Amino acid sequence: MNPTAICQRVESQLVIVDVQERLCSSMEQQALGITIRNCTILLQAAKLLAVPALYTEQYSKGLGATLPELAQWLQPATPVEKTSFSCCEESDFCVRLDDTRPQVVLAGMESHICILQTALQLQEMGRCVFVPEDAVLSRNPASKANAMHRLRQAGIIVTNTESVVFEWLRVAEGDAFRQISRLIR
């Protein structure tokens, strides 16, 4: 994939990975707050701009449901249940990916496990993968840093939330621009 690719609204889909209640309780709270805020911005922008979104839950019986503040932006969709670390190992995930949209924006947790494995497999499947660094999280900051390094080395586009939403927008005009500008303030 082209590491200089621009995230295109009509080619993108958003995937929120495993932002679940019990998993969140083991994260550093300030970093968690930043990740949740940026996942929310991505979800709201996706809704405004008609970018499809789906989400996963890793063993929800043990780790709980997706945080309500994110789940509200994902309605009426239901989560892809998974036990594998890579989302791509779940047939329901692969079926629900939009084949007409080759770009995948991945956000959520944990960076060094599910995000990393999913990004690498999506790339193997021919997808152009964007990982907003400020919208992913690991329990250990060193694990996240290592994951971001590995993703860059593999040619995955490591970016940030504002870059993604403004690449989706393309122009500073219209109601969607005004609404998204308010979100990021």
N, C-alpha and C positions, 0 to 999 in steps of 0.2 A: 504494500500500500504506500501511497504517497505521504510522507511525513509533513509535507507542506500543504496538505489539503485543507480547504476551508469547510467548516461544518455548515452544510446547506440544509435549510429548513425542509425542503421537499425531498431530500435524500436521507434525513435523519429519523431515528427513533431513540427514545430515552428508556433506559433500563435502570430501575432502582433495586439494588441488591441488598437484601437481608437487614434492613434497618428496623430491627425488632426489639421489643421491650427488654427482655432479659439480656440480650447481647449488648444493648445500649448501657445497661447498668454497670458493665465492666469497663466502660470507656472513660477516659479523662473527660470531665464534664465540660470544660471550656472548649476543648477541641470538638466534642460531640455537638455542642451548641452551634458552632460554626458549620459543621457538616450538615446538620438538620436545616439550618437557615438556607444554605446553598442548595440542598436537595429540594427544598420548598420553592426557591426561586426557579430552579430548572423545571419543576413540575408546573408551576403557574405559567411560566413562559411557554412551555410546551402546550398547555391547554389553550392559551390565547392564540397561538400560532398554528394550531392543528397538527402538532408533532405527536405522533402516537407514543404512548408510554405503557410500559408493563413493569411488573415488580415481582420479586421472588421472596420467599420465606424459607429459611433453612430450618427444617425440623421444628415446625411451629408448636408442636406439643411441648417441647422442651424449652424453646427460646421465645415463645409468645408470638403475638401478632405484630404486624408492622405498626410503628408509632401512629397514633390517631392523627397527629398534625400533618403527616404525609399521606396517610390512607385517604383522607378527605379529598385530596386532589387526584386520587387514582380511581375514584368511583366512576362508573359502575364496575370497573374491572375487578377481577378476583386474582389473588396471588398465584404464581406458579409455585407449587410446593416442591421442595427439593431436599435431598439428603446428600447429593454429591456436591462437591465444592464448586466445580465449574457449572454454571447454569446450562451450558451446552450439552451436558451429559443427561439432561432431562428432556425427554421427547416433547413434553408439553411446551417447554420453553422454545424449542426449535420450531414447533408448529405455529406458535404465536408471534414469532418474529415476522416482520413485514418484509417479504422478499423483494418488494419494489423499492425498498429503502436500504441501500447498502451501508450507510453510516450508522454506527451505534454509539451513543453517548452512555457511558457506564458510570454510575454513582452509587455510593453506599459503603458497605463494609463486608469483610475486612480486606483492606488493600492488598495485603501480602498473601491472602488465601483465595477467597472467592473472586475478588475483582481481578487479580493477577491471572488466575487460571482461566476465567471466562474471557478476558481480553485476548489472551494468547490463542485460545481455541477459536474465538470469533475471527481473529486475523487469519488463522489457518483455513477457515471456511470462506475466505475472500472478502471479509468485511473490513471497512475502514473504521477503526476504533478510536474514540476520543475519551480520555479519562480526565475530568476536571479535578485537579489535585486538591482543591479546596472543598470538594464534595465527596471525598472518600476518607476513610479512617481505619486505623488499626489500634489495638490496645497499646501497643508499644510504638512510639514515634520512630524508633530506629527501623522497625519492621516496615512501616509505611515508606520511609525514605528508601529502603532497599527495594521495595516493590516499584516505586516510581523510577528508580535507576534501571531496574530490569526491563520495565515497560519501554522506556526510552531506547534502551539498547536494542529491543526487539522491533522498534519502528512504530510502536503505538504512539499516538499523539497525546502527550500529557499537556493539558491546558488548564483553564480555570473557568469558573461559572460565568463570569461576565463576558469572557471571550466567546463562549458558546452562544449565549443568548443574543449578543450583538451580531455575531455571524449569522444566526438565524434571522435576525431583523433586517440586516443589510443597509437600511436607511434610517435616518433620524427624523421620521415623520409618521403621522397617523396615530390612532388611538392605542394600538398595541405598543408602539414606542413609548408613549406617555405612561401607560400602565407599567411597563417593564422598568422604565426609569425610576418610577416610584418604589418598585420592589427592591431595587438595589441600593437605595439611599440608606 
